[in-house]
C-alpha cells in the first residue's frame, strides 16, 4: 500500500519553500543515501523484444528537485550559463520568492520539471510510442513518438513535441515546440519558446532510473547545460487521483492574477 504523503501534497504546500521554511515539507522527500546492504542490486529488466523495461508493476517516485543546478538535489552543482536577460529574470524570481510560479496556479509543470516534482509517474512502452503518466502537478500525460521526426511547425504547448529513440538500454527523448510559459524548476530557472530539451532515461538496475536532461534555450542561456539525478522505483504502487485546485492555498499568497 502506498504511503499517503506524495498523494496528499497540495500546491499550497509549495509556498512553504518560498517563504524560507523548506524543512517543514521538503525534508521528508529530500534525497538521502540508501542504507548499507549486502544484497546486490537486482539486474535491469528487459522486455520480450530485448528493449530495456522502464516500467512494470509500480511507479517511479522522484524527490522534490527545487533547483536543477544544486547538488542538494542533482548529481553536481552547475554554473548555469545565463544570458543577461535570463539572469535578470532569474534574479527577479528569486527576489519575489517565486510568487509568479505557474505551477502555483496549477498550470502544467513542463519539461524537465515534471520529472523533478515529488509525485509518482509511470512510463508505458508501446511499439510506436512511450507514454508518461504524471500523478501530480495537473495530472498530465505525455506522448513520445518513437523513430519519428519533429513537425515542420510544432503547435506550441506546455509539454512541447517529443520524439524518441533507443540507444542500447537508454531511451533518448528530444523535445521542442514549447509555449514559453513554464519554469524549469521551483527556484525560477527560466524557459522560453526557444527551449529545446534532450532527455535520457536509463535503468542501471531494477530499483533505479537515471535521468539526464540537457537544456538549450538561446534566449536564457549562452550554451546548453546538463543536469542529472536518480529516481527510486516503488514496486506495487499505483498512480492516484490528484486534483491540484483542491485546497490550493498558493493563490492566497500569490494573488488571483495569472503569472507573468
matplotlib code that plots the C-alpha trace (Angstrom):
import matplotlib.pyplot as plt

x = [0.0, 1.4, 2.2, -0.2, 2.5, 3.0, -0.6, -1.7, 0.6, -1.3, 0.0, -0.4, 2.4, 4.9, 4.6, 6.3, 9.5, 9.4, 8.7, 12.1, 11.0, 11.7, 12.3, 8.5, 7.8, 10.8, 12.8, 10.6, 11.2, 14.8, 17.5, 19.1, 21.8, 20.5, 21.2, 24.1, 23.2, 24.9, 22.2, 23.3, 21.0, 18.7, 19.6, 18.0, 14.8, 14.1, 11.0, 10.4, 11.8, 15.1, 14.5, 15.1, 11.9, 11.4, 8.1, 6.5, 4.1, 5.0, 5.9, 8.9, 8.9, 11.2, 12.4, 11.4, 14.0, 13.7, 16.8, 18.2, 21.6, 22.0, 23.9, 21.3, 19.0, 21.1, 24.4, 26.5, 26.4, 26.1, 27.3, 24.3, 25.4, 22.8, 22.3, 21.9, 18.2, 17.9, 19.9, 17.8, 14.6, 16.0, 17.1, 13.7, 12.0, 14.5, 13.8, 10.0, 10.2, 8.8, 5.4, 4.5, 5.4, 2.9, 2.7, 1.4, -1.6, -2.0, -0.6, 1.4, 5.0, 6.5, 9.8, 12.1, 10.3, 7.7, 10.4, 11.5, 8.2, 7.5, 4.7, 4.9, 5.0, 4.7, 6.4, 4.3, 6.3, 4.4, 5.8, 5.5, 5.5, 6.2, 3.5, 4.4, 1.6, 2.2, 0.2, 0.8, 1.0, -2.1, -2.3, -1.0, 0.1, 2.9, 3.3, 6.7, 6.6, 9.4, 11.6, 9.6, 10.6, 9.6, 6.8, 8.0, 6.0, 5.1, 2.0, 3.4, 2.2, 3.1, 4.9, 6.3, 6.5, 8.5, 10.1, 12.3, 14.5, 16.5, 20.3, 21.0, 19.4, 18.7, 15.6, 16.5, 13.8, 14.1, 11.5, 10.8, 7.7, 7.2, 4.9, 7.4, 5.1, 6.8, 9.7, 12.4, 12.2, 10.9, 13.7, 12.8, 15.3, 13.6, 12.4, 11.3, 9.5, 13.0, 13.6, 15.0, 15.4, 17.1, 16.4, 18.0, 16.2, 18.1, 17.7, 21.1, 19.3, 15.8, 15.4, 16.8, 16.0, 18.9, 17.5, 19.5, 18.3, 20.3, 18.7, 19.2, 17.5, 19.2, 17.1, 18.1, 21.4, 24.6, 25.1, 23.5, 23.8, 23.1, 21.7, 21.2, 19.7, 18.3, 14.7, 13.7, 11.4, 8.3, 7.0, 3.3, 2.4, -0.2, -0.9, -3.5, -6.1, -4.7, -6.6, -4.3, -7.0, -8.5, -7.2, -4.8, -3.5, -0.9, -3.5, -4.0, -0.3, 0.2, -2.9, -5.6, -3.9, -2.3, 1.5, 3.7]
y = [0.0, 3.3, 5.8, 8.8, 11.5, 12.1, 11.7, 14.2, 17.0, 20.2, 23.1, 25.2, 23.4, 24.6, 28.1, 27.0, 26.5, 30.0, 31.6, 30.3, 27.2, 24.2, 21.9, 21.6, 19.9, 19.3, 17.3, 14.1, 13.7, 15.0, 12.8, 10.6, 7.9, 4.4, 2.3, -0.1, -3.6, -6.8, -7.6, -6.9, -4.7, -6.7, -6.5, -4.2, -5.8, -6.2, -6.6, -9.6, -7.7, -7.1, -3.4, -2.1, -2.2, 1.3, 0.4, -2.6, -3.0, 0.1, 3.7, 6.0, 8.3, 11.3, 13.6, 17.2, 18.9, 22.5, 23.5, 21.6, 23.3, 22.5, 19.4, 19.1, 17.7, 16.6, 14.9, 18.1, 21.8, 23.6, 27.0, 27.9, 29.8, 32.6, 35.2, 38.7, 38.5, 35.1, 36.1, 39.2, 37.1, 34.5, 37.2, 38.8, 35.5, 35.0, 38.4, 38.0, 34.4, 32.9, 34.3, 34.0, 30.3, 28.9, 25.6, 27.5, 28.3, 24.5, 25.0, 22.2, 21.8, 21.2, 19.6, 18.7, 19.9, 17.1, 14.5, 16.6, 17.1, 14.9, 12.8, 9.4, 8.8, 5.8, 5.0, 2.9, 1.5, 0.7, -0.3, 3.2, 5.4, 5.9, 7.4, 9.0, 9.4, 12.0, 11.8, 15.4, 18.9, 18.9, 15.1, 15.2, 12.6, 12.9, 11.1, 10.4, 9.2, 6.7, 6.9, 9.9, 13.4, 16.7, 18.6, 21.4, 23.9, 22.3, 23.6, 25.4, 23.8, 23.2, 19.9, 20.5, 18.0, 14.9, 12.3, 9.4, 6.5, 3.8, 3.9, 0.5, 0.5, 4.2, 6.0, 9.3, 12.0, 15.2, 17.9, 21.3, 23.3, 24.8, 27.7, 29.5, 29.7, 27.2, 27.4, 24.8, 24.4, 26.0, 28.5, 30.0, 29.0, 30.4, 28.7, 30.4, 29.3, 28.5, 25.8, 22.5, 19.6, 16.3, 13.7, 10.3, 7.7, 4.6, 1.9, 0.8, -1.7, -2.8, -0.2, 3.0, 5.3, 7.5, 10.8, 13.3, 16.5, 18.8, 22.2, 24.6, 28.0, 30.8, 33.4, 32.5, 30.5, 31.1, 27.4, 24.0, 22.7, 19.2, 18.1, 14.5, 12.7, 9.3, 8.3, 5.4, 2.6, 1.8, -1.7, -2.2, 1.4, 2.9, 6.4, 8.0, 10.7, 14.2, 17.5, 20.5, 23.1, 21.4, 23.2, 25.3, 27.8, 29.1, 31.5, 33.2, 34.2, 34.9, 36.8, 35.9, 37.2, 34.9, 34.6, 36.8]
z = [0.0, -1.0, 1.8, 1.7, 1.7, -2.0, -3.0, -0.4, -1.4, -2.4, -4.4, -1.3, 0.3, -2.3, -0.9, 2.3, 0.5, -1.0, 2.4, 3.6, 5.6, 3.4, 6.4, 7.2, 3.9, 1.7, 4.1, 4.0, 0.3, 0.1, -1.4, 1.2, 0.8, 0.7, 3.8, 3.5, 2.4, 1.5, -1.1, -4.7, -6.8, -9.0, -12.7, -15.2, -16.5, -20.3, -22.4, -24.6, -27.6, -25.8, -25.0, -21.5, -19.4, -18.0, -16.4, -14.7, -11.8, -9.8, -10.2, -10.2, -7.2, -7.6, -4.9, -5.0, -7.2, -6.3, -8.3, -11.3, -10.6, -6.9, -5.7, -2.9, -5.5, -8.5, -9.1, -9.1, -8.8, -12.1, -13.0, -15.2, -18.3, -18.2, -20.9, -19.4, -20.0, -18.4, -15.4, -14.9, -15.0, -12.6, -10.1, -10.3, -9.4, -6.5, -5.2, -5.1, -3.7, -7.0, -6.4, -10.1, -10.4, -12.9, -11.0, -8.0, -10.2, -11.1, -14.6, -16.1, -14.8, -18.3, -19.2, -17.4, -14.3, -14.3, -13.6, -10.5, -8.9, -5.7, -7.3, -8.9, -12.6, -14.9, -18.2, -20.6, -23.6, -26.8, -30.2, -31.7, -28.6, -24.9, -22.7, -19.4, -16.8, -14.1, -10.9, -9.7, -11.0, -13.2, -13.5, -17.1, -19.7, -22.3, -25.6, -27.1, -30.7, -31.4, -34.5, -35.8, -37.0, -35.5, -37.2, -39.5, -37.4, -34.0, -32.2, -29.1, -25.8, -22.2, -22.8, -26.2, -29.0, -28.1, -30.3, -29.1, -29.9, -28.0, -27.8, -26.3, -22.9, -22.9, -24.1, -25.7, -25.9, -28.0, -27.3, -28.9, -29.5, -26.0, -25.3, -23.1, -20.1, -17.8, -15.4, -15.3, -11.5, -8.3, -7.9, -11.2, -13.9, -17.0, -20.1, -23.3, -26.5, -27.8, -25.2, -26.5, -24.1, -24.7, -22.0, -21.4, -19.4, -18.3, -15.7, -14.3, -12.1, -11.1, -8.4, -10.1, -13.0, -14.1, -15.6, -17.6, -19.2, -21.5, -21.7, -24.6, -24.8, -26.7, -25.0, -21.5, -21.7, -23.7, -24.2, -23.4, -19.8, -18.5, -15.1, -13.8, -10.8, -9.9, -9.3, -7.0, -8.1, -5.9, -6.8, -6.3, -6.2, -8.5, -9.8, -7.6, -8.4, -7.7, -8.2, -7.9, -7.5, -4.4, -1.3, -3.3, -0.7, -3.1, -4.5, -1.2, -1.1, -4.8, -5.5, -8.1, -11.3, -13.8, -13.7, -15.9]

ax = plt.figure().add_subplot(projection="3d")
ax.plot(x, y, z, "-o")
ax.set_aspect("equal")
plt.show()
